[in-house]
Amino acid sequence: MILSFQCQNGVPCIWAMVETGFVEEERSFRLFGTGHPIEGIPKDRSLYYIGTAQQSQTPPLVWHLFEEAKK
């Protein structure tokens, strides 16, 4: 389960709760900056919004994280 998406020490990070007794599964994520087009998503896939994080630098950056999954 994804708990949070934030910047830690200037680096975008995903925090997740993991059940150690379960079989591992691969998950795909896409990161987009504010003002950039969301392109290249295959027609059989959907994007599910996870969260937004701000990276403090000059100029500041705002990132939006989505999980990519089959429809």
Secondary structure, DSSP 8 states (H G I E B T S, - for coil): -EEEEEEETTEEEEEE---TTS-----EEEEEETTS------TTEEEEEEEEEEE-SSS-EEEEEEEEEE-
